[in-house]
Amino acid sequence: TTRATRKSDTSLIANTAKISFTENYLNGTYRLGWSCELLPTAVVDIEYTVIVDGVNKATARGSGIAQWTSASGFTYISLIAGSKLVTLNYRSVSVGIQVSIRNAAIDLWRIGN
């Protein structure tokens, strides 16, 4: 599990990394889980993505409520042995409007061959 608890802010529409790490993995099926708290504004959404080895594995949005909201999920992915970069990115959907993320975590567990 990799965690980042501090609050981060962005007003960019380009993805900004909240958590990023590189690990060596074996061939197999993995359970990829993520969680975070999102703070959109009343006028703009916040979007987050989970990227593994350059491939988008999950995308979701928090929208329209100016209060902290929990977001989480999981998916099953297949990996080929080797070093993989895992990243949880976030961004504002509208340029110039600040959004925030905190208490982010990524879990990656091998569950089968």
C-alpha positions in Angstrom: 0.0 0.0 0.0 1.2 3.5 -0.9 -0.4 6.4 0.9 -0.3 10.2 0.7 -2.3 11.9 3.4 -1.5 15.6 2.9 -3.9 17.7 1.0 -2.8 18.8 -2.6 -4.4 21.4 -4.8 -4.4 22.1 -8.5 -6.2 24.4 -10.9 -4.6 22.7 -14.0 -6.5 20.6 -16.5 -3.4 18.5 -17.1 -3.0 15.4 -14.8 -1.0 16.0 -11.7 0.5 13.0 -9.8 -0.7 12.5 -6.2 1.0 9.1 -5.7 3.6 7.5 -7.9 5.8 4.5 -7.3 7.7 1.9 -9.3 7.9 -1.8 -8.3 8.9 -5.0 -9.8 6.0 -7.4 -10.4 5.7 -11.1 -11.4 3.5 -12.4 -14.2 -0.1 -12.7 -12.9 -3.4 -11.3 -12.0 -3.5 -8.4 -9.5 -6.2 -6.6 -7.6 -5.7 -2.9 -8.0 -7.4 -0.8 -5.3 -7.5 2.9 -4.8 -9.1 5.4 -2.4 -9.0 9.2 -1.8 -11.0 12.1 -0.7 -11.9 14.7 -3.3 -12.9 18.3 -3.0 -14.5 19.7 -6.1 -16.1 23.1 -6.2 -19.7 24.1 -6.8 -18.8 25.0 -10.4 -16.3 22.4 -11.5 -15.6 18.7 -11.2 -12.4 17.0 -10.1 -11.2 13.9 -12.0 -8.8 11.2 -11.0 -7.2 8.4 -12.9 -5.1 5.3 -11.9 -2.4 4.5 -14.4 -0.3 1.3 -14.5 2.7 1.2 -16.8 1.3 4.0 -19.0 -2.2 2.4 -19.3 -5.3 4.0 -17.8 -6.9 1.4 -15.5 -9.6 3.6 -13.9 -11.1 7.1 -14.2 -13.7 8.7 -12.0 -15.1 12.2 -11.2 -16.2 14.0 -8.1 -18.7 16.7 -8.9 -20.5 19.8 -8.0 -20.5 19.7 -4.2 -18.0 21.9 -2.4 -17.3 19.4 0.4 -14.9 16.5 0.9 -16.2 13.3 -0.7 -14.7 9.8 -0.5 -13.9 7.9 -3.7 -12.7 4.4 -4.0 -12.8 1.3 -6.2 -10.9 -1.7 -7.4 -10.3 -3.7 -10.6 -8.4 -6.8 -11.6 -5.5 -6.4 -14.0 -3.0 -8.7 -15.6 0.7 -7.8 -15.5 3.7 -9.2 -17.3 6.8 -9.5 -15.2 8.9 -6.4 -14.9 9.2 -2.9 -13.4 5.9 -1.0 -13.5 5.1 2.6 -12.7 1.8 3.0 -10.8 0.3 6.5 -10.5 -2.8 8.1 -9.1 -3.4 11.4 -11.0 -5.9 14.1 -10.4 -6.9 17.3 -12.3 -9.5 20.1 -12.5 -11.9 19.7 -15.3 -11.9 23.4 -15.9 -8.7 25.5 -16.2 -8.2 28.0 -13.4 -10.6 26.5 -10.9 -8.9 24.9 -7.9 -9.8 21.4 -6.7 -8.2 19.3 -4.0 -7.3 15.7 -3.1 -6.2 14.1 0.2 -5.8 10.8 2.0 -5.0 8.9 -1.3 -3.9 5.3 -1.3 -3.1 2.6 -3.9 -3.0 -1.1 -3.2 -1.7 -3.7 -5.7 -2.0 -7.4 -4.6 -1.1 -10.4 -6.7 -4.0 -12.9 -6.5 -3.2 -15.4 -9.2 -0.9 -16.6 -12.0 
